[in-house]
Amino acid sequence: MFAREGEQEVLRAIDPATGKTLWQEAYTAPYTMNPAAVRHGKGPKSTPLSHGGKVYTFGIDGILTCWDAASGKRRWQKSQFGSPLYGAAMSPVAEGATLVAHVGKNDSGGLTAFDAESGEIKWRWGGDGPGYGSPIIAELGGIRQVIAETQQNVVGVSLRAGELLWQIPLTTPYVQNSVTPLVWRDLLILSGLNFGVLGMRVGKGTTERLWHNKSVSMYMSSPVAIGDVVFGFSHLNKGQLFGLDPTTGETVWTGEPRQGDNAALLVVGEYLLALTNEAQLTVARVTSKGIDPVRRYTVADSPTWAHPLLVAGGVVIKDTAHLAFWAA
């Protein structure tokens, strides 16, 4: 668990079966939250990454740290980057010996590849500052690449050398690009606040718009795919689950409105799990007509902005002050 306590950011390894803390480490990281982001919690907003026997964390003020997963020993830390206006929120991604994070401030940030073992910088693309969604690694047009929402764009950068491959303008009110892109087959699914949902085909240095659905739109919630349906949580209608056909962009299903400001979505086989910021967890079976809710739970007494974690036998939920394990 990665949390903020006073002027420290704290990482704990917890046994999900018992709730026992196995180890705990911390570092000093004073930070003053932007008033516009206070209701989203004090952070950190980034999800820790477990990769190659290590854990990588990204603090709300842009401190990037590598820890030994077994002992909690700090392997390396980078604290010179700073963070965007509303605090760092993207989660690092890794493949092999390369760790990628979009670090820095709005006007001086860079999508950066680090050596996962040493923390040394391999390459840096500084064409636009960081957004708040997380980068992904995927192969499009035959090229392995990092795909990320920046402040004003979505970009594809080669994983090997950091070369810009393509760029798609994507702007949202108040510079709040915060949706993690989704690759479905050979398509790229994008969204943002009041932007709608966009389907693109990406080739070697080329992009082609296939459709743009403006009847639904995502804000601080990222889409998932189950079979031939893309599911998301639209900020329109005061919070509403939806499903769309990624081949045409057509909305095929919408759920009940007024479900909250945000929802984290998880795929478990043929089931969709949706956790809203109001601590409502829905477990639903996916059908040809949308979803069929199986169970609904209230899982906390305070807001649940953190992404839930699937573990053997259940799911771990973090609210404002507690961590809890819910058995399947």
KEVEX-667462 format. One line per 2 residues: number of its first residue (from 1); for each residue x, y, z of C-alpha. Coordinates in steps of 0.02 Angstrom, whole numbers, plus 50000, padded with zeros to 5 digits. Example, Ala and Ser with C-alpha at 12.3 -4.5 7.8 and 13.67 -1.06 7.14 Angstrom:
BEGIN
1) 50615,49775,50390  50684,49947,50357
! end
This chain:
BEGIN
1) 50000,50000,50000  50065,50172,49951
3) 49995,50313,50059  50027,50488,50122
5) 50046,50517,50309  50084,50695,50362
7) 50236,50751,50262  50290,50574,50219
9) 50247,50452,50080  50240,50276,50150
11) 50252,50108,50062  50194,49953,50154
13) 50198,49770,50105  50042,49688,50177
15) 49992,49505,50183  49818,49505,50102
17) 49767,49348,50196  49795,49423,50369
19) 49818,49611,50347  49987,49598,50434
21) 50119,49725,50384  50273,49631,50321
23) 50382,49786,50301  50362,49974,50295
25) 50472,50111,50223  50448,50299,50204
27) 50530,50459,50145  50496,50643,50178
29) 50394,50726,50042  50306,50889,50092
31) 50172,50938,49968  50031,51066,49960
33) 49881,51006,49861  49807,51119,49728
35) 49640,51178,49799  49547,51116,49644
37) 49607,50938,49677  49580,50926,49865
39) 49418,50827,49854  49510,50689,49759
41) 49613,50649,49913  49787,50694,49974
43) 49873,50564,49866  49979,50481,49810
45) 49874,50460,49653  49991,50338,49564
47) 49974,50149,49578  50137,50059,49626
49) 50211,49944,49494  50278,49771,49537
51) 50407,49713,49409  50558,49599,49412
53) 50565,49578,49601  50552,49765,49630
55) 50415,49892,49668  50414,50063,49585
57) 50317,50208,49661  50282,50382,49595
59) 50239,50511,49728  50117,50653,49707
61) 50261,50778,49693  50347,50671,49559
63) 50469,50572,49666  50508,50408,49576
65) 50574,50268,49687  50631,50088,49661
67) 50613,49967,49809  50662,49787,49835
69) 50497,49693,49843  50556,49563,49969
71) 50640,49676,50097  50579,49853,50061
73) 50759,49914,50040  50767,50072,49935
75) 50866,50036,49777  50862,50209,49698
77) 50761,50369,49699  50739,50518,49581
79) 50668,50674,49663  50716,50817,49546
81) 50570,50816,49425  50426,50907,49511
83) 50246,50875,49461  50104,50946,49354
85) 49974,51069,49417  49859,50944,49506
87) 49996,50827,49566  50075,50677,49481
89) 49946,50541,49445  50013,50429,49307
91) 50076,50255,49353  50243,50192,49286
93) 50249,50049,49160  50391,49928,49125
95) 50448,49798,48999  50608,49699,49020
97) 50746,49812,49083  50654,49974,49040
99) 50543,50076,49156  50441,50218,49081
101) 50362,50366,49172  50303,50538,49115
103) 50395,50646,49240  50408,50832,49274
105) 50301,50988,49273  50174,51045,49144
107) 50298,51155,49052  50457,51052,49076
109) 50405,50871,49085  50465,50727,48981
111) 50410,50550,48939  50564,50461,49005
113) 50636,50285,48999  50744,50229,49144
115) 50853,50077,49169  50743,49977,49287
117) 50893,49914,49386  50998,50071,49407
119) 50877,50215,49375  50989,50288,49241
121) 50898,50380,49101  50897,50287,48934
123) 50800,50416,48834  50683,50563,48855
125) 50550,50637,48741  50508,50815,48795
127) 50383,50869,48663  50239,50897,48785
129) 50212,50895,48973  50129,50753,49069
131) 49945,50716,49076  49865,50621,49220
133) 49826,50455,49135  49956,50316,49130
135) 50063,50266,48981  50046,50093,48907
137) 50164,49985,48803  50093,49903,48647
139) 50136,49853,48469  50050,49954,48333
141) 50101,49961,48152  50232,49829,48189
143) 50326,49941,48312  50338,49916,48500
145) 50296,50085,48574  50245,50186,48725
147) 50074,50268,48707  50030,50411,48823
149) 49909,50555,48848  50010,50713,48872
151) 49943,50888,48912  49879,50922,48737
153) 49903,50761,48638  49911,50574,48630
155) 50082,50515,48569  50168,50356,48517
157) 50354,50348,48556  50468,50203,48512
159) 50510,50097,48664  50685,50063,48601
161) 50747,50240,48565  50614,50366,48620
163) 50581,50430,48444  50412,50513,48413
165) 50315,50400,48294  50148,50492,48286
167) 50047,50624,48377  49859,50653,48391
169) 49794,50819,48462  49682,50791,48614
171) 49636,50937,48725  49517,50946,48872
173) 49455,51088,48985  49581,51146,49117
175) 49718,51036,49040  49654,50877,49123
177) 49698,50734,49004  49677,50589,49124
179) 49617,50434,49030  49735,50288,49000
181) 49727,50237,48815  49659,50064,48770
183) 49722,49955,48628  49588,49839,48557
185) 49656,49727,48421  49734,49851,48299
187) 49633,50000,48361  49674,50135,48487
189) 49530,50196,48597  49548,50371,48671
191) 49442,50487,48776  49443,50639,48890
193) 49333,50764,48981  49196,50826,48861
195) 49293,50749,48717  49190,50594,48679
197) 49270,50427,48633  49385,50415,48482
199) 49434,50261,48382  49599,50272,48287
201) 49702,50154,48179  49889,50181,48196
203) 50017,50127,48066  50202,50162,48041
205) 50202,50348,48070  50019,50367,48016
207) 49853,50386,48106  49677,50366,48039
209) 49518,50418,48128  49385,50282,48112
211) 49248,50353,48221  49211,50482,48356
213) 49068,50447,48477  49015,50604,48572
215) 48866,50529,48663  48980,50459,48799
217) 49144,50525,48868  49270,50478,49002
219) 49358,50591,49126  49458,50510,49267
221) 49406,50333,49222  49489,50222,49092
223) 49406,50095,48976  49422,49905,48971
225) 49375,49777,48839  49283,49612,48858
227) 49267,49517,48695  49198,49633,48562
229) 49134,49767,48681  49228,49913,48759
231) 49160,49964,48928  49186,50133,49010
233) 49118,50253,49140  49053,50414,49063
235) 49055,50576,49162  48898,50629,49067
237) 48729,50605,49153  48822,50625,49319
239) 48911,50459,49301  48853,50314,49193
241) 48926,50147,49137  48918,50113,48951
243) 48969,49987,48819  49016,50024,48639
245) 49058,49926,48482  49242,49965,48447
247) 49226,49925,48262  49095,50061,48233
249) 49101,50168,48390  48914,50144,48415
251) 48849,50147,48594  48767,49977,48622
253) 48719,49994,48805  48707,50123,48944
255) 48678,50095,49129  48587,50196,49258
257) 48638,50380,49275  48698,50472,49432
259) 48823,50338,49486  48962,50456,49543
261) 49111,50556,49482  49228,50413,49443
263) 49237,50224,49426  49383,50103,49417
265) 49346,49956,49301  49420,49781,49310
267) 49396,49627,49200  49387,49457,49283
269) 49350,49326,49152  49173,49359,49091
271) 49139,49478,49235  49157,49667,49248
273) 49196,49746,49418  49159,49931,49438
275) 49209,50027,49595  49143,50206,49605
277) 49222,50343,49710  49067,50330,49821
279) 49124,50155,49879  48996,50060,49776
281) 49065,49899,49703  48965,49814,49565
283) 49003,49639,49505  48917,49607,49338
285) 48910,49471,49208  48938,49531,49031
287) 48799,49487,48908  48761,49526,48726
289) 48650,49669,48788  48773,49747,48908
291) 48798,49692,49087  48692,49595,49209
293) 48733,49648,49389  48760,49497,49502
295) 48802,49586,49665  48818,49763,49730
297) 48916,49805,49887  48953,49959,49991
299) 49137,49927,50029  49189,50079,50132
301) 49127,50225,50235  49235,50354,50145
303) 49278,50390,49962  49369,50256,49862
305) 49477,50348,49736  49614,50214,49732
307) 49607,50075,49604  49554,49906,49680
309) 49677,49761,49680  49631,49584,49630
311) 49716,49450,49736  49687,49265,49761
313) 49516,49242,49838  49451,49419,49825
315) 49486,49603,49803  49578,49733,49909
317) 49493,49903,49928  49576,50064,49989
319) 49468,50207,50051  49523,50373,50126
321) 49589,50296,50287  49582,50105,50277
323) 49633,49953,50177  49513,49806,50174
325) 49506,49633,50096  49339,49573,50026
327) 49326,49387,49994  49253,49327,49829
! end
